[in-house]
Amino acid sequence: MKSENKSFSTTLVVNAKPQEVFKAVNNVRGWWSENIDGDTDKLHSEFSYHYQDVHRAKMKITEMVPNEKVVWHVLDNYFKFAQEKTEWKDTYVIFELSEKDGKTTLRFTHQGLVPAYECFQICHDAWTHYIQNSLKDLILTGKGSATPKDDETEDLEKESPDNSDTTRNKSIRHRLLIEAPVEKVFEALTTQEGLAGWWTPDTLAKPTIGSILRFSFGPNYFKEMKVEQLKPYSKIKWLCVSAYEEWIGTRLTFELEPHKKGCILFFHHDGWKDYTPEFASCSYDWALFFRSLKRLCETGKGAPYPDYNK
């Protein structure tokens, strides 16, 4: 088979029994997305999936061998961003299980998802995240990181608290394309390892609502942020509780939108009282740090403090 025609595949080895892995695979809402309608654990059943207005797909379970194999046939598909919007249609998503030395190997193959597809790289990275991270966590801990169910009030929320703030106060805003999937960018914005990789290495962070994130910049200065909102894989909001006086009480919002080349990050830092020198300096520094974030997500290596301006 020519390499350009090779379908995407990834392998996961876990310290679990095949029946545990099989059960987790069929709990699709637990590791892929809560935005699914239909049964995902019955032979010949059909289920539909959607991600915002960006991606829709309809699957049929055509093969199901307990503790050994599951196959989905993609009956229909729609990508908002792709020129050929039905990419994925008539491809097959295959889960194959085998046991050896008390461990289970899961081989995941999206048969027909090939490099010639416009969506290949973004789908490659997204599937890797959902199999190697979310499904693995579901198997081992009982909790994956599936995309949460769409919130119908989300659009209304965008128009209320933050916008009422910005009519009275000033706001720093940045928008950039990051050539990596939203799942990877979200991880870089929420985990301790990710934040340390692009903002400051001296980071203490836990990705839970209500937690306090601490970012140190040298021995004598730090910032603390309270996590107010954490919606995989679309929105993060922090409240600044400790920093320079002008920062305290400001809110930092990171919004992620899928793009055919990866992800659009829209950032707004709201609640500044005036256009001060600190406001101007902060706006410039954010631009440099987002360059660091972009590098981290695209190449695996960012330029965090103190090297962000080099």
Disulfide bonds with the S-S distance in Angstrom:
none
